[in-house]
Amino acid sequence: MIILSIIAHLMNMVGLILIFQYGISPMTPTGGKIYLYSREALEKQNTSMHNKERRYKRLSSLGLYISILGMSIQMVLLFVPLF
């Protein structure tokens, strides 16, 4: 059980690092202006910046799923000794 807990903690940390690293889009302007991009507009444009935008979204989503899976494992391990 301790090994599973350690694995869950590591999954949580890896997920949070991915979210931290790739959570903010490279297309986010730093000047304070806000631009909204639709998915259709991103799919029509295949520039390197748009490809980077899609990669960032995939990696941040992956980090979120890994983190949620790690937290779920921790919750299950928390309730296992009660039964």
PDB file with SEQRES, HELIX, SHEET and CRYST1 records, atoms N, CA, C and O in Angstrom:
SEQRES   1 A   83  MET ILE ILE LEU SER ILE ILE ALA HIS LEU MET ASN MET          
SEQRES   2 A   83  VAL GLY LEU ILE LEU ILE PHE GLN TYR GLY ILE SER PRO          
SEQRES   3 A   83  MET THR PRO THR GLY GLY LYS ILE TYR LEU TYR SER ARG          
SEQRES   4 A   83  GLU ALA LEU GLU LYS GLN ASN THR SER MET HIS ASN LYS          
SEQRES   5 A   83  GLU ARG ARG TYR LYS ARG LEU SER SER LEU GLY LEU TYR          
SEQRES   6 A   83  ILE SER ILE LEU GLY MET SER ILE GLN MET VAL LEU LEU          
SEQRES   7 A   83  PHE VAL PRO LEU PHE                                          
HELIX    1 AA1 ILE A    2  TYR A   22  1                                  21    
HELIX    2 AA2 ARG A   39  LYS A   44  1                                   6    
HELIX    3 AA3 SER A   48  PHE A   79  1                                  32    
HELIX    4 AA4 VAL A   80  LEU A   82  5                                   3    
CRYST1    1.000    1.000    1.000  90.00  90.00  90.00 P 1           1          
ATOM      1  N   MET A   1       0.817  -1.191   0.000  1.00  0.00           N  
ATOM      2  CA  MET A   1       0.000   0.000   0.000  1.00  0.00           C  
ATOM      3  C   MET A   1       0.862   1.257   0.000  1.00  0.00           C  
ATOM      4  O   MET A   1       0.491   2.270  -0.591  1.00  0.00           O  
ATOM      5  N   ILE A   2       2.002   1.189   0.657  1.00  0.00           N  
ATOM      6  CA  ILE A   2       2.874   2.356   0.695  1.00  0.00           C  
ATOM      7  C   ILE A   2       3.429   2.636  -0.696  1.00  0.00           C  
ATOM      8  O   ILE A   2       3.564   3.793  -1.094  1.00  0.00           O  
ATOM      9  N   ILE A   3       3.749   1.578  -1.433  1.00  0.00           N  
ATOM     10  CA  ILE A   3       4.276   1.755  -2.788  1.00  0.00           C  
ATOM     11  C   ILE A   3       3.223   2.396  -3.680  1.00  0.00           C  
ATOM     12  O   ILE A   3       3.544   3.281  -4.474  1.00  0.00           O  
ATOM     13  N   LEU A   4       1.978   1.965  -3.562  1.00  0.00           N  
ATOM     14  CA  LEU A   4       0.906   2.586  -4.350  1.00  0.00           C  
ATOM     15  C   LEU A   4       0.712   4.047  -3.969  1.00  0.00           C  
ATOM     16  O   LEU A   4       0.439   4.889  -4.824  1.00  0.00           O  
ATOM     17  N   SER A   5       0.853   4.339  -2.695  1.00  0.00           N  
ATOM     18  CA  SER A   5       0.733   5.721  -2.244  1.00  0.00           C  
ATOM     19  C   SER A   5       1.853   6.579  -2.817  1.00  0.00           C  
ATOM     20  O   SER A   5       1.615   7.714  -3.232  1.00  0.00           O  
ATOM     21  N   ILE A   6       3.051   6.055  -2.843  1.00  0.00           N  
ATOM     22  CA  ILE A   6       4.181   6.792  -3.423  1.00  0.00           C  
ATOM     23  C   ILE A   6       3.969   7.008  -4.911  1.00  0.00           C  
ATOM     24  O   ILE A   6       4.236   8.092  -5.430  1.00  0.00           O  
ATOM     25  N   ILE A   7       3.485   5.973  -5.605  1.00  0.00           N  
ATOM     26  CA  ILE A   7       3.213   6.104  -7.041  1.00  0.00           C  
ATOM     27  C   ILE A   7       2.136   7.161  -7.282  1.00  0.00           C  
ATOM     28  O   ILE A   7       2.239   7.955  -8.218  1.00  0.00           O  
ATOM     29  N   ALA A   8       1.108   7.171  -6.440  1.00  0.00           N  
ATOM     30  CA  ALA A   8       0.039   8.159  -6.586  1.00  0.00           C  
ATOM     31  C   ALA A   8       0.567   9.572  -6.358  1.00  0.00           C  
ATOM     32  O   ALA A   8       0.187  10.500  -7.073  1.00  0.00           O  
ATOM     33  N   HIS A   9       1.436   9.739  -5.369  1.00  0.00           N  
ATOM     34  CA  HIS A   9       2.023  11.054  -5.113  1.00  0.00           C  
ATOM     35  C   HIS A   9       2.893  11.497  -6.289  1.00  0.00           C  
ATOM     36  O   HIS A   9       2.857  12.660  -6.690  1.00  0.00           O  
ATOM     37  N   LEU A  10       3.667  10.573  -6.835  1.00  0.00           N  
ATOM     38  CA  LEU A  10       4.506  10.909  -7.988  1.00  0.00           C  
ATOM     39  C   LEU A  10       3.655  11.275  -9.202  1.00  0.00           C  
ATOM     40  O   LEU A  10       3.988  12.204  -9.937  1.00  0.00           O  
ATOM     41  N   MET A  11       2.552  10.541  -9.414  1.00  0.00           N  
ATOM     42  CA  MET A  11       1.654  10.875 -10.520  1.00  0.00           C  
ATOM     43  C   MET A  11       1.069  12.265 -10.330  1.00  0.00           C  
ATOM     44  O   MET A  11       0.955  13.038 -11.281  1.00  0.00           O  
ATOM     45  N   ASN A  12       0.703  12.573  -9.101  1.00  0.00           N  
ATOM     46  CA  ASN A  12       0.153  13.890  -8.798  1.00  0.00           C  
ATOM     47  C   ASN A  12       1.185  14.988  -9.076  1.00  0.00           C  
ATOM     48  O   ASN A  12       0.854  16.024  -9.651  1.00  0.00           O  
ATOM     49  N   MET A  13       2.418  14.759  -8.672  1.00  0.00           N  
ATOM     50  CA  MET A  13       3.462  15.758  -8.898  1.00  0.00           C  
ATOM     51  C   MET A  13       3.758  15.931 -10.389  1.00  0.00           C  
ATOM     52  O   MET A  13       3.904  17.057 -10.865  1.00  0.00           O  
ATOM     53  N   VAL A  14       3.845  14.831 -11.120  1.00  0.00           N  
ATOM     54  CA  VAL A  14       4.107  14.912 -12.555  1.00  0.00           C  
ATOM     55  C   VAL A  14       2.966  15.654 -13.258  1.00  0.00           C  
ATOM     56  O   VAL A  14       3.204  16.495 -14.125  1.00  0.00           O  
ATOM     57  N   GLY A  15       1.736  15.335 -12.879  1.00  0.00           N  
ATOM     58  CA  GLY A  15       0.593  16.019 -13.468  1.00  0.00           C  
ATOM     59  C   GLY A  15       0.608  17.506 -13.189  1.00  0.00           C  
ATOM     60  O   GLY A  15       0.333  18.308 -14.081  1.00  0.00           O  
ATOM     61  N   LEU A  16       0.926  17.884 -11.963  1.00  0.00           N  
ATOM     62  CA  LEU A  16       0.962  19.307 -11.621  1.00  0.00           C  
ATOM     63  C   LEU A  16       2.111  20.036 -12.311  1.00  0.00           C  
ATOM     64  O   LEU A  16       1.975  21.204 -12.672  1.00  0.00           O  
ATOM     65  N   ILE A  17       3.230  19.363 -12.495  1.00  0.00           N  
ATOM     66  CA  ILE A  17       4.341  19.978 -13.233  1.00  0.00           C  
ATOM     67  C   ILE A  17       3.946  20.204 -14.691  1.00  0.00           C  
ATOM     68  O   ILE A  17       4.248  21.254 -15.257  1.00  0.00           O  
ATOM     69  N   LEU A  18       3.270  19.224 -15.303  1.00  0.00           N  
ATOM     70  CA  LEU A  18       2.808  19.396 -16.681  1.00  0.00           C  
ATOM     71  C   LEU A  18       1.810  20.544 -16.786  1.00  0.00           C  
ATOM     72  O   LEU A  18       1.870  21.343 -17.721  1.00  0.00           O  
ATOM     73  N   ILE A  19       0.898  20.623 -15.828  1.00  0.00           N  
ATOM     74  CA  ILE A  19      -0.084  21.714 -15.848  1.00  0.00           C  
ATOM     75  C   ILE A  19       0.622  23.050 -15.681  1.00  0.00           C  
ATOM     76  O   ILE A  19       0.290  24.013 -16.373  1.00  0.00           O  
ATOM     77  N   PHE A  20       1.584  23.124 -14.780  1.00  0.00           N  
ATOM     78  CA  PHE A  20       2.308  24.375 -14.547  1.00  0.00           C  
ATOM     79  C   PHE A  20       3.110  24.779 -15.780  1.00  0.00           C  
ATOM     80  O   PHE A  20       3.133  25.949 -16.161  1.00  0.00           O  
ATOM     81  N   GLN A  21       3.771  23.797 -16.402  1.00  0.00           N  
ATOM     82  CA  GLN A  21       4.642  24.088 -17.534  1.00  0.00           C  
ATOM     83  C   GLN A  21       3.839  24.435 -18.794  1.00  0.00           C  
ATOM     84  O   GLN A  21       4.207  25.355 -19.524  1.00  0.00           O  
ATOM     85  N   TYR A  22       2.756  23.712 -19.052  1.00  0.00           N  
ATOM     86  CA  TYR A  22       2.044  23.852 -20.315  1.00  0.00           C  
ATOM     87  C   TYR A  22       0.627  24.406 -20.163  1.00  0.00           C  
ATOM     88  O   TYR A  22      -0.140  24.389 -21.127  1.00  0.00           O  
ATOM     89  N   GLY A  23       0.266  24.892 -18.989  1.00  0.00           N  
ATOM     90  CA  GLY A  23      -1.094  25.370 -18.767  1.00  0.00           C  
ATOM     91  C   GLY A  23      -1.407  26.693 -19.433  1.00  0.00           C  
ATOM     92  O   GLY A  23      -2.553  26.936 -19.811  1.00  0.00           O  
ATOM     93  N   ILE A  24      -0.413  27.552 -19.584  1.00  0.00           N  
ATOM     94  CA  ILE A  24      -0.631  28.847 -20.205  1.00  0.00           C  
ATOM     95  C   ILE A  24      -0.229  28.760 -21.672  1.00  0.00           C  
ATOM     96  O   ILE A  24       0.879  28.342 -22.007  1.00  0.00           O  
ATOM     97  N   SER A  25      -1.134  29.154 -22.517  1.00  0.00           N  
ATOM     98  CA  SER A  25      -0.931  29.068 -23.957  1.00  0.00           C  
ATOM     99  C   SER A  25       0.200  29.981 -24.415  1.00  0.00           C  
ATOM    100  O   SER A  25       0.360  31.079 -23.884  1.00  0.00           O  
ATOM    101  N   PRO A  26       0.990  29.538 -25.400  1.00  0.00           N  
ATOM    102  CA  PRO A  26       2.029  30.418 -25.935  1.00  0.00           C  
ATOM    103  C   PRO A  26       1.437  31.575 -26.736  1.00  0.00           C  
ATOM    104  O   PRO A  26       2.140  32.536 -27.046  1.00  0.00           O  
ATOM    105  N   MET A  27       0.158  31.489 -27.072  1.00  0.00           N  
ATOM    106  CA  MET A  27      -0.488  32.548 -27.832  1.00  0.00           C  
ATOM    107  C   MET A  27      -1.121  33.596 -26.921  1.00  0.00           C  
ATOM    108  O   MET A  27      -1.740  34.542 -27.409  1.00  0.00           O  
ATOM    109  N   THR A  28      -0.978  33.443 -25.618  1.00  0.00           N  
ATOM    110  CA  THR A  28      -1.523  34.414 -24.682  1.00  0.00           C  
ATOM    111  C   THR A  28      -0.682  35.685 -24.756  1.00  0.00           C  
ATOM    112  O   THR A  28       0.522  35.643 -24.505  1.00  0.00           O  
ATOM    113  N   PRO A  29      -1.293  36.795 -25.092  1.00  0.00           N  
ATOM    114  CA  PRO A  29      -0.511  38.030 -25.198  1.00  0.00           C  
ATOM    115  C   PRO A  29      -0.085  38.536 -23.821  1.00  0.00           C  
ATOM    116  O   PRO A  29      -0.824  38.418 -22.843  1.00  0.00           O  
ATOM    117  N   THR A  30       1.093  39.087 -23.766  1.00  0.00           N  
ATOM    118  CA  THR A  30       1.604  39.583 -22.488  1.00  0.00           C  
ATOM    119  C   THR A  30       1.328  41.073 -22.299  1.00  0.00           C  
ATOM    120  O   THR A  30       1.667  41.633 -21.257  1.00  0.00           O  
ATOM    121  N   GLY A  31       0.726  41.712 -23.276  1.00  0.00           N  
ATOM    122  CA  GLY A  31       0.468  43.132 -23.186  1.00  0.00           C  
ATOM    123  C   GLY A  31      -0.822  43.493 -22.480  1.00  0.00           C  
ATOM    124  O   GLY A  31      -1.118  44.677 -22.317  1.00  0.00           O  
ATOM    125  N   GLY A  32      -1.592  42.518 -22.060  1.00  0.00           N  
ATOM    126  CA  GLY A  32      -2.825  42.783 -21.335  1.00  0.00           C  
ATOM    127  C   GLY A  32      -4.073  42.643 -22.173  1.00  0.00           C  
ATOM    128  O   GLY A  32      -5.178  42.664 -21.630  1.00  0.00           O  
ATOM    129  N   LYS A  33      -3.933  42.501 -23.483  1.00  0.00           N  
ATOM    130  CA  LYS A  33      -5.106  42.321 -24.339  1.00  0.00           C  
ATOM    131  C   LYS A  33      -5.513  40.858 -24.331  1.00  0.00           C  
ATOM    132  O   LYS A  33      -4.679  39.970 -24.150  1.00  0.00           O  
ATOM    133  N   ILE A  34      -6.800  40.616 -24.529  1.00  0.00           N  
ATOM    134  CA  ILE A  34      -7.318  39.254 -24.543  1.00  0.00           C  
ATOM    135  C   ILE A  34      -7.858  38.952 -25.932  1.00  0.00           C  
ATOM    136  O   ILE A  34      -8.656  39.712 -26.481  1.00  0.00           O  
ATOM    137  N   TYR A  35      -7.418  37.841 -26.489  1.00  0.00           N  
ATOM    138  CA  TYR A  35      -7.902  37.384 -27.782  1.00  0.00           C  
ATOM    139  C   TYR A  35      -8.544  36.021 -27.588  1.00  0.00           C  
ATOM    140  O   TYR A  35      -8.007  35.179 -26.868  1.00  0.00           O  
ATOM    141  N   LEU A  36      -9.670  35.798 -28.213  1.00  0.00           N  
ATOM    142  CA  LEU A  36     -10.346  34.514 -28.143  1.00  0.00           C  
ATOM    143  C   LEU A  36     -10.152  33.785 -29.469  1.00  0.00           C  
ATOM    144  O   LEU A  36     -10.377  34.348 -30.540  1.00  0.00           O  
ATOM    145  N   TYR A  37      -9.735  32.536 -29.380  1.00  0.00           N  
ATOM    146  CA  TYR A  37      -9.527  31.721 -30.562  1.00  0.00           C  
ATOM    147  C   TYR A  37     -10.500  30.558 -30.524  1.00  0.00           C  
ATOM    148  O   TYR A  37     -10.581  29.847 -29.522  1.00  0.00           O  
ATOM    149  N   SER A  38     -11.229  30.363 -31.592  1.00  0.00           N  
ATOM    150  CA  SER A  38     -12.128  29.217 -31.663  1.00  0.00           C  
ATOM    151  C   SER A  38     -11.339  27.998 -32.124  1.00  0.00           C  
ATOM    152  O   SER A  38     -10.275  28.129 -32.730  1.00  0.00           O  
ATOM    153  N   ARG A  39     -11.853  26.845 -31.840  1.00  0.00           N  
ATOM    154  CA  ARG A  39     -11.184  25.612 -32.248  1.00  0.00           C  
ATOM    155  C   ARG A  39     -11.099  25.517 -33.768  1.00  0.00           C  
ATOM    156  O   ARG A  39     -10.102  25.044 -34.314  1.00  0.00           O  
ATOM    157  N   GLU A  40     -12.157  25.974 -34.448  1.00  0.00           N  
ATOM    158  CA  GLU A  40     -12.165  25.928 -35.908  1.00  0.00           C  
ATOM    159  C   GLU A  40     -11.069  26.816 -36.490  1.00  0.00           C  
ATOM    160  O   GLU A  40     -10.406  26.445 -37.457  1.00  0.00           O  
ATOM    161  N   ALA A  41     -10.887  27.990 -35.893  1.00  0.00           N  
ATOM    162  CA  ALA A  41      -9.844  28.892 -36.373  1.00  0.00           C  
ATOM    163  C   ALA A  41      -8.458  28.295 -36.144  1.00  0.00           C  
ATOM    164  O   ALA A  41      -7.564  28.452 -36.976  1.00  0.00           O  
ATOM    165  N   LEU A  42      -8.284  27.609 -35.016  1.00  0.00           N  
ATOM    166  CA  LEU A  42      -6.993  26.982 -34.748  1.00  0.00           C  
ATOM    167  C   LEU A  42      -6.730  25.820 -35.691  1.00  0.00           C  
ATOM    168  O   LEU A  42      -5.588  25.603 -36.098  1.00  0.00           O  
ATOM    169  N   GLU A  43      -7.767  25.069 -36.046  1.00  0.00           N  
ATOM    170  CA  GLU A  43      -7.578  23.931 -36.934  1.00  0.00           C  
ATOM    171  C   GLU A  43      -7.326  24.368 -38.373  1.00  0.00           C  
ATOM    172  O   GLU A  43      -6.648  23.664 -39.121  1.00  0.00           O  
ATOM    173  N   LYS A  44      -7.865  25.529 -38.772  1.00  0.00           N  
ATOM    174  CA  LYS A  44      -7.655  26.019 -40.136  1.00  0.00           C  
ATOM    175  C   LYS A  44      -6.240  26.554 -40.326  1.00  0.00           C  
ATOM    176  O   LYS A  44      -5.681  26.469 -41.419  1.00  0.00           O  
ATOM    177  N   GLN A  45      -5.675  27.094 -39.277  1.00  0.00           N  
ATOM    178  CA  GLN A  45      -4.350  27.682 -39.387  1.00  0.00           C  
ATOM    179  C   GLN A  45      -3.325  26.686 -38.874  1.00  0.00           C  
ATOM    180  O   GLN A  45      -3.409  26.228 -37.735  1.00  0.00           O  
ATOM    181  N   ASN A  46      -2.363  26.355 -39.713  1.00  0.00           N  
ATOM    182  CA  ASN A  46      -1.359  25.364 -39.334  1.00  0.00           C  
ATOM    183  C   ASN A  46       0.018  25.997 -39.228  1.00  0.00           C  
ATOM    184  O   ASN A  46       1.002  25.433 -39.706  1.00  0.00           O  
ATOM    185  N   THR A  47       0.092  27.150 -38.613  1.00  0.00           N  
ATOM    186  CA  THR A  47       1.397  27.765 -38.393  1.00  0.00           C  
ATOM    187  C   THR A  47       2.079  27.066 -37.226  1.00  0.00           C  
ATOM    188  O   THR A  47       1.461  26.283 -36.505  1.00  0.00           O  
ATOM    189  N   SER A  48       3.340  27.356 -37.057  1.00  0.00           N  
ATOM    190  CA  SER A  48       4.077  26.704 -35.965  1.00  0.00           C  
ATOM    191  C   SER A  48       3.516  27.126 -34.607  1.00  0.00           C  
ATOM    192  O   SER A  48       3.517  26.335 -33.663  1.00  0.00           O  
ATOM    193  N   MET A  49       3.036  28.372 -34.504  1.00  0.00           N  
ATOM    194  CA  MET A  49       2.470  28.834 -33.237  1.00  0.00           C  
ATOM    195  C   MET A  49       1.159  28.105 -32.933  1.00  0.00           C  
ATOM    196  O   MET A  49       0.886  27.777 -31.778  1.00  0.00           O  
ATOM    197  N   HIS A  50       0.361  27.856 -33.947  1.00  0.00           N  
ATOM    198  CA  HIS A  50      -0.892  27.136 -33.725  1.00  0.00           C  
ATOM    199  C   HIS A  50      -0.625  25.673 -33.385  1.00  0.00           C  
ATOM    200  O   HIS A  50      -1.338  25.088 -32.570  1.00  0.00           O  
ATOM    201  N   ASN A  51       0.385  25.083 -33.998  1.00  0.00           N  
ATOM    202  CA  ASN A  51       0.761  23.711 -33.646  1.00  0.00           C  
ATOM    203  C   ASN A  51       1.258  23.653 -32.205  1.00  0.00           C  
ATOM    204  O   ASN A  51       0.968  22.703 -31.478  1.00  0.00           O  
ATOM    205  N   LYS A  52       2.009  24.675 -31.799  1.00  0.00           N  
ATOM    206  CA  LYS A  52       2.488  24.742 -30.423  1.00  0.00           C  
ATOM    207  C   LYS A  52       1.311  24.900 -29.459  1.00  0.00           C  
ATOM    208  O   LYS A  52       1.305  24.314 -28.377  1.00  0.00           O  
ATOM    209  N   GLU A  53       0.322  25.688 -29.856  1.00  0.00           N  
ATOM    210  CA  GLU A  53      -0.891  25.878 -29.051  1.00  0.00           C  
ATOM    211  C   GLU A  53      -1.597  24.544 -28.816  1.00  0.00           C  
ATOM    212  O   GLU A  53      -1.995  24.240 -27.692  1.00  0.00           O  
ATOM    213  N   ARG A  54      -1.752  23.750 -29.877  1.00  0.00           N  
ATOM    214  CA  ARG A  54      -2.418  22.444 -29.740  1.00  0.00           C  
ATOM    215  C   ARG A  54      -1.601  21.501 -28.857  1.00  0.00           C  
ATOM    216  O   ARG A  54      -2.162  20.762 -28.048  1.00  0.00           O  
ATOM    217  N   ARG A  55      -0.270  21.527 -29.016  1.00  0.00           N  
ATOM    218  CA  ARG A  55       0.582  20.666 -28.190  1.00  0.00           C  
ATOM    219  C   ARG A  55       0.480  21.052 -26.722  1.00  0.00           C  
ATOM    220  O   ARG A  55       0.428  20.176 -25.859  1.00  0.00           O  
ATOM    221  N   TYR A  56       0.450  22.348 -26.422  1.00  0.00           N  
ATOM    222  CA  TYR A  56       0.320  22.815 -25.046  1.00  0.00           C  
ATOM    223  C   TYR A  56      -1.009  22.360 -24.451  1.00  0.00           C  
ATOM    224  O   TYR A  56      -1.066  21.949 -23.292  1.00  0.00           O  
ATOM    225  N   LYS A  57      -2.087  22.435 -25.251  1.00  0.00           N  
ATOM    226  CA  LYS A  57      -3.391  22.002 -24.744  1.00  0.00           C  
ATOM    227  C   LYS A  57      -3.398  20.510 -24.446  1.00  0.00           C  
ATOM    228  O   LYS A  57      -3.942  20.084 -23.428  1.00  0.00           O  
ATOM    229  N   ARG A  58      -2.797  19.715 -25.324  1.00  0.00           N  
ATOM    230  CA  ARG A  58      -2.745  18.262 -25.092  1.00  0.00           C  
ATOM    231  C   ARG A  58      -1.934  17.936 -23.841  1.00  0.00           C  
ATOM    232  O   ARG A  58      -2.355  17.118 -23.023  1.00  0.00           O  
ATOM    233  N   LEU A  59      -0.776  18.572 -23.689  1.00  0.00           N  
ATOM    234  CA  LEU A  59       0.080  18.269 -22.542  1.00  0.00           C  
ATOM    235  C   LEU A  59      -0.534  18.753 -21.229  1.00  0.00           C  
ATOM    236  O   LEU A  59      -0.406  18.080 -20.207  1.00  0.00           O  
ATOM    237  N   SER A  60      -1.192  19.898 -21.243  1.00  0.00           N  
ATOM    238  CA  SER A  60      -1.829  20.360 -20.004  1.00  0.00           C  
ATOM    239  C   SER A  60      -3.022  19.478 -19.648  1.00  0.00           C  
ATOM    240  O   SER A  60      -3.276  19.228 -18.469  1.00  0.00           O  
ATOM    241  N   SER A  61      -3.762  19.003 -20.662  1.00  0.00           N  
ATOM    242  CA  SER A  61      -4.867  18.069 -20.397  1.00  0.00           C  
ATOM    243  C   SER A  61      -4.339  16.746 -19.864  1.00  0.00           C  
ATOM    244  O   SER A  61      -4.919  16.167 -18.945  1.00  0.00           O  
ATOM    245  N   LEU A  62      -3.245  16.268 -20.436  1.00  0.00           N  
ATOM    246  CA  LEU A  62      -2.625  15.043 -19.942  1.00  0.00           C  
ATOM    247  C   LEU A  62      -2.193  15.202 -18.492  1.00  0.00           C  
ATOM    248  O   LEU A  62      -2.387  14.296 -17.681  1.00  0.00           O  
ATOM    249  N   GLY A  63      -1.609  16.347 -18.163  1.00  0.00           N  
ATOM    250  CA  GLY A  63      -1.208  16.608 -16.776  1.00  0.00           C  
ATOM    251  C   GLY A  63      -2.396  16.613 -15.840  1.00  0.00           C  
ATOM    252  O   GLY A  63      -2.318  16.099 -14.724  1.00  0.00           O  
ATOM    253  N   LEU A  64      -3.507  17.198 -16.297  1.00  0.00           N  
ATOM    254  CA  LEU A  64      -4.717  17.214 -15.470  1.00  0.00           C  
ATOM    255  C   LEU A  64      -5.231  15.806 -15.229  1.00  0.00           C  
ATOM    256  O   LEU A  64      -5.586  15.465 -14.101  1.00  0.00           O  
ATOM    257  N   TYR A  65      -5.276  14.983 -16.270  1.00  0.00           N  
ATOM    258  CA  TYR A  65      -5.764  13.608 -16.118  1.00  0.00           C  
ATOM    259  C   TYR A  65      -4.845  12.780 -15.227  1.00  0.00           C  
ATOM    260  O   TYR A  65      -5.320  11.989 -14.413  1.00  0.00           O  
ATOM    261  N   ILE A  66      -3.535  12.956 -15.374  1.00  0.00           N  
ATOM    262  CA  ILE A  66      -2.592  12.219 -14.518  1.00  0.00           C  
ATOM    263  C   ILE A  66      -2.772  12.639 -13.060  1.00  0.00           C  
ATOM    264  O   ILE A  66      -2.756  11.798 -12.161  1.00  0.00           O  
ATOM    265  N   SER A  67      -2.941  13.927 -12.830  1.00  0.00           N  
ATOM    266  CA  SER A  67      -3.121  14.423 -11.464  1.00  0.00           C  
ATOM    267  C   SER A  67      -4.424  13.906 -10.857  1.00  0.00           C  
ATOM    268  O   SER A  67      -4.452  13.509  -9.693  1.00  0.00           O  
ATOM    269  N   ILE A  68      -5.493  13.909 -11.637  1.00  0.00           N  
ATOM    270  CA  ILE A  68      -6.780  13.387 -11.142  1.00  0.00           C  
ATOM    271  C   ILE A  68      -6.680  11.897 -10.852  1.00  0.00           C  
ATOM    272  O   ILE A  68      -7.235  11.422  -9.860  1.00  0.00           O  
ATOM    273  N   LEU A  69      -5.981  11.154 -11.702  1.00  0.00           N  
ATOM    274  CA  LEU A  69      -5.808   9.721 -11.464  1.00  0.00           C  
ATOM    275  C   LEU A  69      -5.005   9.481 -10.190  1.00  0.00           C  
ATOM    276  O   LEU A  69      -5.341   8.595  -9.405  1.00  0.00           O  
ATOM    277  N   GLY A  70      -3.947  10.262  -9.979  1.00  0.00           N  
ATOM    278  CA  GLY A  70      -3.155  10.125  -8.760  1.00  0.00           C  
ATOM    279  C   GLY A  70      -3.968  10.439  -7.514  1.00  0.00           C  
ATOM    280  O   GLY A  70      -3.853   9.747  -6.503  1.00  0.00           O  
ATOM    281  N   MET A  71      -4.792  11.485  -7.583  1.00  0.00           N  
ATOM    282  CA  MET A  71      -5.637  11.823  -6.422  1.00  0.00           C  
ATOM    283  C   MET A  71      -6.692  10.747  -6.183  1.00  0.00           C  
ATOM    284  O   MET A  71      -7.026  10.450  -5.036  1.00  0.00           O  
ATOM    285  N   SER A  72      -7.217  10.165  -7.256  1.00  0.00           N  
ATOM    286  CA  SER A  72      -8.202   9.092  -7.102  1.00  0.00           C  
ATOM    287  C   SER A  72      -7.586   7.879  -6.422  1.00  0.00           C  
ATOM    288  O   SER A  72      -8.204   7.269  -5.550  1.00  0.00           O  
ATOM    289  N   ILE A  73      -6.376   7.533  -6.821  1.00  0.00           N  
ATOM    290  CA  ILE A  73      -5.684   6.403  -6.185  1.00  0.00           C  
ATOM    291  C   ILE A  73      -5.454   6.695  -4.710  1.00  0.00           C  
ATOM    292  O   ILE A  73      -5.617   5.808  -3.872  1.00  0.00           O  
ATOM    293  N   GLN A  74      -5.074   7.938  -4.379  1.00  0.00           N  
ATOM    294  CA  GLN A  74      -4.875   8.302  -2.984  1.00  0.00           C  
ATOM    295  C   GLN A  74      -6.170   8.194  -2.186  1.00  0.00           C  
ATOM    296  O   GLN A  74      -6.157   7.741  -1.042  1.00  0.00           O  
ATOM    297  N   MET A  75      -7.279   8.604  -2.778  1.00  0.00           N  
ATOM    298  CA  MET A  75      -8.563   8.505  -2.075  1.00  0.00           C  
ATOM    299  C   MET A  75      -8.953   7.055  -1.844  1.00  0.00           C  
ATOM    300  O   MET A  75      -9.451   6.708  -0.773  1.00  0.00           O  
ATOM    301  N   VAL A  76      -8.731   6.204  -2.841  1.00  0.00           N  
ATOM    302  CA  VAL A  76      -9.047   4.782  -2.678  1.00  0.00           C  
ATOM    303  C   VAL A  76      -8.177   4.182  -1.575  1.00  0.00           C  
ATOM    304  O   VAL A  76      -8.666   3.426  -0.735  1.00  0.00           O  
ATOM    305  N   LEU A  77      -6.894   4.519  -1.581  1.00  0.00           N  
ATOM    306  CA  LEU A  77      -5.998   3.998  -0.549  1.00  0.00           C  
ATOM    307  C   LEU A  77      -6.359   4.522   0.837  1.00  0.00           C  
ATOM    308  O   LEU A  77      -6.091   3.860   1.839  1.00  0.00           O  
ATOM    309  N   LEU A  78      -6.958   5.690   0.898  1.00  0.00           N  
ATOM    310  CA  LEU A  78      -7.388   6.247   2.182  1.00  0.00           C  
ATOM    311  C   LEU A  78      -8.538   5.434   2.769  1.00  0.00           C  
ATOM    312  O   LEU A  78      -8.588   5.209   3.978  1.00  0.00           O  
ATOM    313  N   PHE A  79      -9.470   4.991   1.907  1.00  0.00           N  
ATOM    314  CA  PHE A  79     -10.645   4.290   2.386  1.00  0.00           C  
ATOM    315  C   PHE A  79     -10.493   2.768   2.462  1.00  0.00           C  
ATOM    316  O   PHE A  79     -11.350   2.103   3.045  1.00  0.00           O  
ATOM    317  N   VAL A  80      -9.440   2.207   1.896  1.00  0.00           N  
ATOM    318  CA  VAL A  80      -9.229   0.750   1.929  1.00  0.00           C  
ATOM    319  C   VAL A  80      -9.089   0.222   3.355  1.00  0.00           C  
ATOM    320  O   VAL A  80      -9.707  -0.796   3.667  1.00  0.00           O  
ATOM    321  N   PRO A  81      -8.312   0.853   4.243  1.00  0.00           N  
ATOM    322  CA  PRO A  81      -8.196   0.306   5.607  1.00  0.00           C  
ATOM    323  C   PRO A  81      -9.487   0.339   6.402  1.00  0.00           C  
ATOM    324  O   PRO A  81      -9.597  -0.359   7.410  1.00  0.00           O  
ATOM    325  N   LEU A  82     -10.469   1.128   5.983  1.00  0.00           N  
ATOM    326  CA  LEU A  82     -11.720   1.210   6.725  1.00  0.00           C  
ATOM    327  C   LEU A  82     -12.591  -0.027   6.525  1.00  0.00           C  
ATOM    328  O   LEU A  82     -13.483  -0.292   7.332  1.00  0.00           O  
ATOM    329  N   PHE A  83     -12.343  -0.778   5.467  1.00  0.00           N  
ATOM    330  CA  PHE A  83     -13.195  -1.950   5.188  1.00  0.00           C  
ATOM    331  C   PHE A  83     -12.559  -3.218   5.604  1.00  0.00           C  
ATOM    332  O   PHE A  83     -13.146  -4.287   5.437  1.00  0.00           O  
TER     333      PHE A  83                                                      
END                                                                             
